[in-house]
Amino acid sequence: CEPGLGASVMYNLLYNKPQKLMLLAGCSTVCTTVAEAAKMWNLVVLCYGASSPALSDRNRFPTLFRTHPSATVHNPTRIKLMEKFGWSRVAILQQAEEVFISTVEDLEARCKESGIEIVTRQSFLSDPTDAVRNLWRQDARIIVGLFYVVAARRVLCEMYKQHLYGKSYVWFFIGWYEDNWFEVNLEKEEVGCTKEQMRIAAEGHLTTEALMWNQNNQKTVSGKTSEDFRLRLNEVLRQAGYDIDNMRYPEGYQEAPLAYDAVWAVALAFNKTMERLHKHGKSLKNFTYTDKETADDIYSAINSTQFLGVSGYVAFSSQGDRIALTQIEQMINGTYVKLGYYDTQSDNLTWLSKERWSGGKVPQDRTIVRQVLRTVSLPLFICMWTISCIGIMAAIALIVFNIWYRHRRVIQSSHPVCNTIMLLGVCTCLWSVFLLGLDGQFVSPHVYPVVCQARAWLLCIGFTLAYGAMFSKVWRVHRLTTKAKSEVKKVEPWKLYLMVTGFLLVDLVILLTWQLYDPLQRRIEVFPLEDPLSTEDDIKIRPELEHCESENNNVWLGVMYGYKGLVLVFGLFLAYETRSIKVKQINDSRYVGMSIYNVVVLCLITAPVTMVIASQQDASFAFVALAVIFCCFLSMALIFVPKVIEVIRHPRDKAESKYNHDVGMTKEDEERYQKLVAENEELQKLISAKEEKIRLIKIRLQERDALRGGLTDGRLPPGTTPQQDSTANTGLTANKDTLIVADFITGEGTSDSAFGGGVSVYTRSSRASQSDFEFSESYL
């Protein structure tokens, strides 16, 4: 196997007599050198010990044939086994040698043709530790190992350390190792595993090996059976001094039948060529190194040679490779057991069905990841849907009640149309609970986006109808209470319906734009792998959860939440402003305000919480469903239960009017009431003005009486002293033409301030008498 020596011998043969017709070579290195040069002399080369896959290159070695199967002969067998057991994902571990590199390249090409995925390809020089560890990281299960026997022992020990053996793993090894290769030379090669550990790791692996001996006891082309040849060969080796009886064979013993059949292939090819040349009057003795025609005849003859030899059936492929059977074995209980044979030429697999797998079943080529869709719990869904159905039936019954008793004052004065709109919104919201629970267990993936759109439409429109009707009522109450102050024109009932319609139009614009430009789609949220609860299979669970989302989902949610949030906040403000107001026009305004409180609080809680728990399908569905159901039931109870009780207690409208002081009015009564309120305000102003005039007149009368009493002698009234008069102290001063009277009044017994007083001025004209003064003015 020295290529330099082989080239030297070849040149000596070529340049010395006699003329050479064909060249035979042994191992791959020598055969590569000889076959690459022989084409220059038009010589066919036949090799009996070369297995390198590189020799199959017809462009590089156009005249090469070999009776030794190529190392790639194992690859079709490996592919066949993978297809047989359903393995479509394999890994490759190779030693960095030329023969193994070319074998792996051929294996990769064949895997690609067969649709088999190579998950990783690891190589090493001498230490396979990191390469084996990488196989574990890549979750490799079916592993093809290509390395010499020394490296194979190190690989096997590392397999044991990394737990890459047992029921979940299958290893392919090369079949020409010794039968006990995994138990010998462990200490010498410093392999860090015991024999028992090596046996455990080796259990169950598969080997593929090209057959070197004919398996049938038939006579070959030489007239001998393969057993006859073996006995004769062993006898010759004994005579040569080899201890054959103790299994001590010389190097190359396995290739002996291949070399024997190579000589027979040459002889048969020459016979066929001689017959062909004889017809044209030629002979092999006339061959020269420039005789291309004779060389082509020799090439054609050996290319078509087929016979039964001691190594089996001998035939060559178009690449000059030996077509041979491949033997498949498995390590079972520490010994190799033949499982079958594979004929590459006829694609025939002879299977003996003796395989045995740890765990009793064929290992998987990967960790089976089962995608499990997380769905809403069926009992929870049924429970929520049952409650929603009860609510829908209750809402329908209340609609009938509202229409049937619309002539009653308790119903008429609460705007029955608004109540009906609110109940329709309640039905729509409760129906959306059913859609919220629909997921992959009920609908297919292509129907799910339709469910997503329906959810958004029903929930938005139902909320607008229910909340909008209550909002319009509170708004009207607020307008009625502020109308007298701001002199705002009276709000007509149709304006309430127009307000709800306006809210609906805004919803329609947002929803239509959302659906047309960025519709909701089915998005899958993937969770980390989980272990199954209890199973013998090598599987992992990958939970998935469906979501309704669009490309710009956050933008659309922000627009919708912003709009709804403004309406909620404004409704909360109006409800707070009218919390203690009771008007005859809307007799249930307080209950409507309470409903708005509840809706706002639940919405403010539900929206952020559902975003946090969106990945928990049961919790999210239960939270949203309960919030919707609670809002709907509470609103219906607050607004309609008092009305139902009133109608039941007082079947007749007269008794009801007598019992209920806040009964509603007709439109004419309402207008009359507004007119009387305005007239009452005008009369109150006139009364206030009259009372002010009366007060002033009383003051003047008192002052006049006081003046008359004081003018008699310029002092206090007779019999009165300042100490005795606790309510009025009067000081009198006078000049020629003016009299000033000062009154000081304490607060005893009065509701005035603690101290007060005034000054009155009296004047006298020149024509009047000395004691005749007239009232001029007063100062308070």
TIKE-472648 format. One record per residue (C-alpha): residue in one letter; y, x, z. Coordinates in steps of 0.02 Angstrom, whole numbers, padded with zeros to 5 digits, always signed. Example, Ala and Ser with C-alpha at 12.3 -4.5 7.8 and 13.67 -1.06 7.14 Angstrom:
2
a-00225+00615+00390;s-00053+00684+00357;
***
This chain:
780
c+00000+00000+00000;e+00120+00142-00042;p+00226+00091-00193;g+00278+00270-00235;l+00099+00331-00243;g+00051+00176-00343;a+00187+00212-00473;s+00129+00394-00487;v-00051+00343-00516;m+00002+00214-00645;y+00097+00343-00748;n-00049+00464-00741;l-00164+00326-00806;l-00046+00276-00945;y-00016+00451-01011;n-00197+00508-01006;k-00344+00453-01111;p-00429+00333-01130;q-00314+00190-01181;k-00291+00063-01041;l-00308-00125-01077;m-00259-00196-00906;l-00201-00137-00735;l-00270-00194-00564;a-00171-00174-00404;g-00193-00213-00219;c-00059-00262-00094;s+00110-00340-00130;t+00217-00182-00122;v+00115-00086-00249;c+00090-00239-00358;t+00278-00267-00364;t+00310-00091-00429;v+00166-00091-00554;a+00193-00266-00622;e+00380-00240-00647;a+00349-00085-00753;a+00189-00137-00844;k+00280-00256-00959;m+00357-00106-01047;w+00181-00055-01107;n+00127-00234-01146;l-00003-00226-01009;v-00067-00371-00904;v-00077-00337-00716;l-00204-00422-00604;c-00180-00407-00415;y-00314-00452-00287;g-00220-00423-00123;a-00039-00477-00157;s+00027-00632-00070;s+00215-00609-00083;p+00300-00765-00152;a+00423-00652-00245;l+00283-00609-00368;s+00288-00787-00435;d+00450-00748-00529;r+00398-00752-00712;n+00563-00678-00772;r+00535-00524-00666;f+00346-00513-00682;p+00301-00591-00851;t+00123-00517-00863;l+00065-00533-00681;f-00087-00631-00618;r-00168-00625-00447;t-00327-00689-00368;h-00247-00684-00195;p-00158-00848-00160;s+00029-00835-00136;a+00099-00858+00039;t+00183-01013-00030;v+00014-01094-00057;h+00029-01154+00123;n+00189-01249+00086;p+00113-01389-00022;t-00018-01411+00115;r+00117-01421+00249;i+00214-01547+00145;k+00056-01649+00122;l+00022-01653+00309;m+00202-01703+00345;e+00187-01847+00224;k+00019-01896+00296;f+00084-01909+00474;g+00255-01978+00428;w+00358-01827+00479;s+00524-01817+00387;r+00620-01699+00501;v+00559-01521+00529;a+00624-01355+00593;i+00580-01178+00536;l+00560-01023+00644;q+00534-00863+00546;q+00523-00676+00572;a+00651-00579+00471;e+00526-00507+00346;e+00535-00520+00156;v+00371-00612+00138;f+00424-00745+00263;i+00600-00761+00195;s+00537-00800+00019;t+00407-00919+00091;v+00541-01014+00186;e+00649-01027+00030;d+00503-01105-00063;l+00469-01222+00084;e+00651-01278+00088;a+00647-01319-00097;r+00487-01419-00079;c+00555-01512+00073;k+00710-01559-00023;e+00604-01628-00166;s+00501-01730-00043;g+00650-01797+00054;i+00608-01702+00213;e+00754-01646+00318;i+00759-01469+00385;v+00855-01490+00546;t+00873-01303+00580;r+00812-01134+00519;q+00801-00998+00652;s+00757-00817+00622;f+00728-00665+00734;l+00683-00482+00720;s+00577-00449+00873;d+00637-00557+01018;p+00619-00745+00983;t+00698-00804+01148;d+00864-00864+01079;a+00786-00936+00921;v+00661-01041+01020;r+00798-01098+01139;n+00901-01157+00989;l+00753-01260+00931;w+00757-01351+01097;r+00943-01380+01081;q+00920-01453+00907;d+00786-01573+00971;a+00659-01500+00848;r+00488-01581+00862;i+00391-01526+00707;i+00409-01337+00690;v+00343-01221+00554;g+00318-01044+00621;l+00310-00895+00501;f+00282-00727+00586;y+00153-00591+00614;v+00029-00607+00755;v+00122-00491+00875;a+00280-00596+00860;a+00172-00753+00869;r+00118-00709+01047;r+00299-00688+01102;v+00346-00853+01019;l+00203-00943+01106;c+00256-00877+01277;e+00436-00931+01247;m+00372-01102+01193;y+00290-01119+01362;k+00448-01068+01453;q+00556-01191+01355;h+00425-01330+01368;l+00414-01346+01178;y+00232-01398+01183;g+00129-01550+01227;k+00128-01727+01160;s+00304-01720+01089;y+00286-01561+00984;v+00183-01499+00836;w+00181-01315+00782;f+00120-01248+00613;f+00055-01070+00624;i-00018-00954+00492;g-00207-00967+00485;w-00256-00786+00459;y-00233-00737+00641;e-00388-00697+00743;d-00466-00845+00829;n-00420-00782+01002;w-00252-00707+00952;f-00158-00794+01093;e-00265-00716+01231;v-00271-00532+01181;n-00150-00386+01205;l-00038-00486+01323;e-00013-00343+01446;k-00007-00210+01311;e+00132-00301+01219;e+00218-00349+01383;v+00208-00535+01348;g+00276-00625+01502;c+00144-00762+01511;t-00032-00774+01577;k-00185-00818+01473;e-00190-00990+01549;q-00008-01022+01505;m-00038-00962+01328;r-00188-01078+01311;i-00083-01225+01372;a+00056-01187+01247;a-00065-01157+01102;e-00159-01320+01126;g-00140-01440+00980;h-00054-01325+00853;l-00102-01333+00669;t-00143-01189+00551;t-00153-01179+00363;e-00255-01043+00277;a-00301-01010+00096;l-00490-01007+00078;m-00557-00833+00041;w-00740-00888+00031;n-00825-01023-00067;q-00869-01162+00054;n-01015-01228-00049;n-01182-01138-00060;q-01180-01142-00249;k-01220-01004-00372;t-01064-00925-00439;v-01030-00849-00610;s-01115-00690-00550;g-01276-00784-00510;k-01254-00758-00322;t-01193-00877-00188;s-01050-00830-00075;e-01175-00803+00066;d-01276-00683-00044;f-01118-00585-00076;r-01074-00580+00108;l-01245-00514+00159;r-01243-00380+00025;l-01064-00328+00072;n-01107-00317+00257;e-01260-00212+00220;v-01157-00089+00119;l-01029-00079+00259;r-01164-00045+00388;q-01226+00097+00282;a-01048+00162+00277;g-01043+00165+00468;y-00950+00004+00511;d-01009-00094+00664;i-01019-00260+00574;d-01130-00339+00706;n-00991-00323+00837;m-00860-00400+00721;r-00781-00230+00680;y-00728-00249+00498;p-00626-00128+00394;e-00449-00169+00344;g-00446-00281+00192;y-00615-00358+00227;q-00545-00533+00198;e-00487-00486+00023;a-00660-00422-00031;p-00712-00584-00119;l-00542-00589-00204;a-00564-00414-00275;y-00741-00456-00331;d-00680-00612-00423;a-00535-00513-00497;v-00659-00400-00586;w-00752-00552-00650;a-00588-00628-00712;v-00552-00467-00810;a-00725-00468-00887;l-00717-00650-00939;a-00542-00627-01012;f-00599-00475-01114;n-00749-00571-01180;k-00637-00713-01236;t-00513-00591-01315;m-00651-00496-01408;e-00714-00656-01486;r-00540-00700-01546;l-00505-00525-01614;h-00676-00516-01700;k-00627-00666-01807;h-00478-00566-01870;g-00575-00405-01893;k-00499-00321-01743;s-00566-00241-01584;l-00502-00202-01410;k-00531-00018-01447;n-00388-00026-01571;f-00261-00084-01438;t-00104+00019-01418;y+00042-00001-01297;t+00147-00066-01439;d+00019-00194-01495;k+00110-00351-01439;e-00009-00468-01530;t-00166-00405-01442;a-00074-00403-01276;d-00029-00586-01300;d-00213-00625-01335;i-00265-00541-01173;y-00128-00634-01078;s-00183-00801-01153;a-00365-00768-01113;i-00340-00726-00930;n-00214-00868-00910;s-00350-00992-00966;t-00491-00912-00868;q-00578-01032-00748;f-00741-01002-00656;l-00829-01023-00489;g-00823-00861-00391;v-00872-00806-00219;s-00695-00842-00159;g-00701-01016-00229;y-00641-01093-00390;v-00537-00964-00485;a-00392-01024-00592;f-00212-00972-00619;s-00050-01072-00622;s+00089-01053-00748;q+00170-00926-00629;g+00009-00826-00626;d-00033-00879-00448;r-00209-00913-00390;i-00246-01097-00372;a-00348-01110-00214;l-00400-01234-00082;t-00309-01229+00084;q-00401-01252+00246;i-00319-01349+00389;e-00369-01319+00569;q-00311-01376+00741;m-00326-01293+00910;i-00428-01414+01017;n-00484-01360+01191;g-00452-01177+01151;t-00550-01169+00987;y-00504-01201+00806;v-00576-01360+00730;k-00574-01389+00542;l-00477-01547+00498;g-00490-01541+00308;y-00452-01455+00143;y-00313-01476+00018;d-00327-01442-00169;t-00153-01407-00235;q-00205-01418-00417;s-00277-01593-00404;d-00169-01647-00255;n-00328-01695-00165;l-00333-01696+00025;t-00507-01698+00101;w-00482-01758+00279;l-00617-01753+00412;s-00521-01858+00541;k-00558-01740+00686;e-00378-01717+00742;r-00337-01746+00924;w-00162-01773+00994;s-00100-01757+01171;g-00053-01931+01229;g-00173-02014+01107;k-00047-02041+00966;v+00034-01942+00826;p+00191-01852+00890;q+00358-01907+00824;d+00468-01794+00718;r+00620-01831+00824;t+00678-01920+00978;i+00680-02099+00918;v+00851-02169+00951;r+00845-02356+00960;q+01011-02439+00932;v+01021-02581+01056;l+01165-02702+01035;r+01239-02753+01200;t+01260-02940+01198;v+01323-03070+01318;s+01193-03127+01442;l+01115-03287+01378;p+01118-03377+01548;l+01302-03331+01568;f+01341-03393+01393;i+01249-03557+01422;c+01337-03581+01589;m+01512-03552+01518;w+01476-03659+01366;t+01410-03801+01475;i+01567-03799+01581;s+01674-03793+01424;c+01581-03943+01351;i+01612-04039+01512;g+01796-03994+01499;i+01804-04048+01316;m+01724-04215+01358;a+01845-04237+01504;a+01992-04198+01390;i+01932-04325+01261;a+01911-04455+01398;l+02089-04420+01458;i+02154-04437+01280;v+02072-04608+01272;f+02144-04650+01443;n+02316-04591+01388;i+02314-04699+01232;w+02234-04850+01314;y+02361-04858+01456;r+02511-04799+01358;h+02604-04963+01399;r+02594-04929+01585;r+02753-04860+01660;v+02664-04715+01748;i+02601-04658+01577;q+02751-04709+01474;s+02875-04614+01581;s+02774-04451+01567;h+02787-04440+01376;p+02608-04486+01326;v+02624-04400+01157;c+02659-04234+01243;n+02511-04266+01356;t+02399-04298+01206;i+02459-04138+01123;m+02422-04044+01283;l+02245-04115+01290;l+02213-04068+01109;g+02265-03891+01151;v+02146-03893+01300;c+02002-03946+01187;t+02043-03807+01065;c+02050-03675+01202;l+01886-03733+01277;w+01805-03729+01106;s+01863-03548+01086;v+01755-03505+01239;f+01603-03540+01130;l+01664-03419+00997;l+01703-03286+01128;g+01518-03283+01173;l+01455-03272+00994;d+01394-03096+00955;g+01255-03003+00867;q+01117-03104+00951;f+01180-03260+00861;v+01271-03204+00703;s+01241-03069+00572;p+01360-02922+00550;h+01440-02993+00392;v+01475-03159+00479;y+01548-03078+00634;p+01722-03045+00556;v+01735-03233+00522;v+01699-03266+00705;c+01834-03140+00752;q+01964-03229+00646;a+01913-03399+00714;r+01930-03337+00893;a+02108-03278+00865;w+02160-03439+00777;l+02083-03559+00901;l+02144-03469+01056;c+02322-03447+00992;i+02341-03624+00926;g+02256-03702+01078;f+02372-03606+01195;t+02525-03657+01095;l+02478-03840+01095;a+02435-03847+01280;y+02571-03735+01349;g+02701-03790+01221;a+02685-03972+01272;m+02710-03927+01456;f+02852-03809+01412;s+02944-03946+01317;k+02932-04062+01467;v+03003-03934+01587;w+03139-03893+01462;r+03190-04076+01451;v+03195-04093+01641;h+03309-03942+01647;r+03422-04016+01513;l+03432-04183+01604;t+03485-04100+01766;t+03621-03997+01683;k+03686-04127+01560;a+03814-04206+01677;k+03891-04037+01715;s+03897-03964+01539;e+03919-04129+01449;v+03776-04085+01332;k+03720-04220+01216;k+03564-04313+01274;v+03398-04237+01218;e+03294-04352+01110;p+03103-04359+01129;w+03074-04304+00951;k+03154-04139+00995;l+03008-04104+01111;y+02884-04124+00969;l+02995-04018+00859;m+02988-03880+00990;v+02798-03879+00990;t+02800-03878+00800;g+02916-03727+00804;f+02796-03633+00916;l+02653-03675+00798;l+02749-03612+00648;v+02779-03445+00733;d+02592-03434+00770;l+02548-03475+00591;v+02666-03341+00523;i+02596-03206+00637;l+02413-03255+00612;l+02426-03273+00423;t+02514-03106+00407;w+02385-03026+00519;q+02238-03098+00423;l+02306-03060+00250;y+02368-02883+00277;d+02256-02817+00414;p+02112-02935+00451;l+02001-02918+00603;q+01839-02826+00569;r+01679-02785+00661;r+01694-02618+00749;i+01549-02539+00843;e+01579-02446+01006;v+01440-02318+01033;f+01389-02268+01209;p+01296-02111+01268;l+01107-02106+01254;e+01009-02188+01393;d+00829-02175+01447;p+00722-02330+01425;l+00667-02421+01580;s+00482-02395+01556;t+00393-02337+01400;e+00269-02206+01343;d+00361-02177+01180;d+00478-02030+01160;i+00633-02135+01133;k+00813-02145+01188;i+00922-02298+01194;r+01092-02291+01110;p+01190-02444+01168;e+01315-02520+01048;l+01447-02653+01075;e+01537-02759+00947;h+01725-02774+00949;c+01849-02872+00845;e+01980-02748+00788;s+02092-02713+00640;e+02169-02552+00576;n+02332-02578+00672;n+02257-02684+00809;n+02375-02625+00946;v+02528-02668+00841;w+02470-02846+00809;l+02420-02872+00990;g+02590-02806+01043;v+02678-02931+00929;m+02571-03076+00989;y+02579-03030+01173;g+02766-03001+01161;y+02799-03171+01085;k+02683-03262+01205;g+02751-03163+01351;l+02930-03217+01315;v+02877-03399+01308;l+02781-03380+01471;v+02925-03297+01562;f+03051-03424+01500;g+02936-03567+01548;l+02914-03489+01720;f+03104-03480+01738;l+03126-03663+01690;a+02987-03716+01807;y+03070-03621+01950;e+03240-03695+01913;t+03172-03873+01914;r+03049-03848+02058;s+03135-03974+02174;i+03204-04092+02043;k+03132-04265+02022;v+03191-04371+01876;k+03142-04544+01824;q+03129-04496+01640;i+02981-04377+01671;n+02885-04428+01824;d+02759-04282+01821;s+02882-04139+01804;r+02828-04061+01969;y+02646-04058+01918;v+02692-03985+01749;g+02790-03848+01836;m+02641-03809+01947;s+02529-03799+01793;i+02649-03677+01712;y+02644-03568+01869;n+02455-03559+01859;v+02451-03524+01672;v+02578-03383+01686;v+02491-03300+01833;l+02319-03308+01752;c+02384-03244+01586;l+02473-03098+01668;i+02311-03053+01758;t+02188-03086+01618;a+02272-02990+01476;p+02275-02817+01556;v+02109-02837+01648;t+02015-02882+01489;m+02082-02727+01403;v+02015-02621+01546;i+01841-02701+01552;a+01823-02723+01363;s+01669-02611+01362;q+01576-02724+01484;q+01527-02872+01380;d+01469-02988+01519;a+01616-02952+01634;s+01742-02967+01493;f+01671-03130+01428;a+01654-03206+01601;f+01832-03156+01650;v+01913-03226+01493;a+01805-03382+01490;l+01839-03422+01673;a+02025-03393+01651;v+02032-03513+01502;i+01922-03642+01589;f+02019-03631+01752;c+02187-03651+01664;c+02126-03801+01565;f+02041-03889+01709;l+02185-03859+01829;s+02315-03921+01705;m+02216-04078+01668;a+02190-04110+01854;l+02372-04085+01904;i+02444-04193+01766;f+02316-04332+01748;v+02228-04354+01915;p+02382-04436+01997;k+02399-04552+01848;v+02216-04601+01851;i+02223-04633+02038;e+02381-04737+02018;v+02304-04843+01881;i+02144-04869+01982;r+02237-04917+02141;h+02360-05031+02054;p+02279-05114+01905;r+02435-05217+01873;d+02599-05144+01817;k+02703-05248+01944;a+02607-05184+02093;e+02619-05010+02022;s+02809-05025+02005;k+02823-05084+02183;y+02713-04941+02245;n+02789-04806+02140;h+02977-04789+02158;d+02988-04660+02020;v+02927-04772+01881;g+02995-04742+01709;m+03129-04839+01615;t+03147-04904+01442;k+03270-04823+01324;e+03401-04960+01358;d+03379-04938+01546;e+03402-04752+01529;e+03563-04773+01430;r+03627-04899+01556;y+03586-04779+01697;q+03683-04639+01615;k+03833-04753+01591;l+03830-04809+01774;v+03822-04628+01831;a+03977-04585+01730;e+04071-04739+01795;n+04020-04695+01974;e+04093-04521+01954;e+04259-04592+01892;l+04266-04714+02039;q+04230-04574+02160;k+04380-04478+02093;l+04494-04633+02110;i+04435-04664+02288;s+04471-04484+02334;a+04648-04498+02264;k+04680-04662+02358;e+04616-04591+02520;e+04735-04443+02501;k+04883-04561+02478;i+04834-04663+02630;r+04823-04506+02734;l+04997-04451+02683;i+05069-04621+02721;k+04990-04620+02893;i+05067-04451+02927;r+05239-04514+02877;l+05221-04667+02986;q+05174-04561+03134;e+05320-04445+03104;r+05441-04591+03091;d+05379-04666+03254;a+05396-04498+03339;l+05572-04478+03271;r+05629-04646+03333;g+05564-04614+03506;g+05647-04444+03518;l+05820-04497+03460;t+05852-04610+03608;d+05905-04465+03724;g+05860-04307+03631;r+05709-04282+03747;l+05527-04331+03756;p+05484-04512+03772;p+05514-04583+03944;g+05383-04544+04074;t+05306-04403+03966;t+05304-04218+04006;p+05238-04076+03899;q+05094-04056+04020;q+05049-04239+04014;d+05050-04248+03824;s+04899-04146+03769;t+04894-04202+03589;a+05075-04183+03532;n+05216-04070+03588;t+05383-04105+03505;g+05537-03996+03502;l+05703-04074+03444;t+05850-03979+03379;a+06003-04052+03295;n+06165-04000+03222;k+06301-04102+03148;d+06212-04160+02992;t+06029-04105+03015;l+05889-04149+03137;i+05732-04040+03142;v+05577-04110+03228;a+05434-03984+03265;d+05263-04059+03306;f+05122-03950+03380;i+04953-04033+03388;t+04803-03961+03476;g+04624-03994+03419;e+04565-04090+03568;g+04470-04245+03520;t+04497-04216+03336;s+04397-04145+03193;d+04539-04036+03132;s+04561-03852+03163;a+04591-03787+03337;f+04778-03777+03314;g+04897-03850+03188;g+05076-03906+03171;g+05216-03961+03059;v+05404-03968+03041;s+05498-04125+02987;v+05677-04120+02928;y+05797-04267+02944;t+05972-04267+02870;r+06129-04376+02893;s+06257-04414+02762;s+06440-04403+02802;r+06460-04589+02785;a+06322-04628+02909;s+06345-04653+03093;q+06314-04513+03214;s+06139-04571+03262;d+06080-04626+03089;f+05966-04490+03015;e+05854-04509+02863;f+05687-04419+02827;s+05713-04277+02705;e+05554-04166+02695;s+05412-04097+02796;y+05319-03930+02803;l+05138-03912+02857;
***
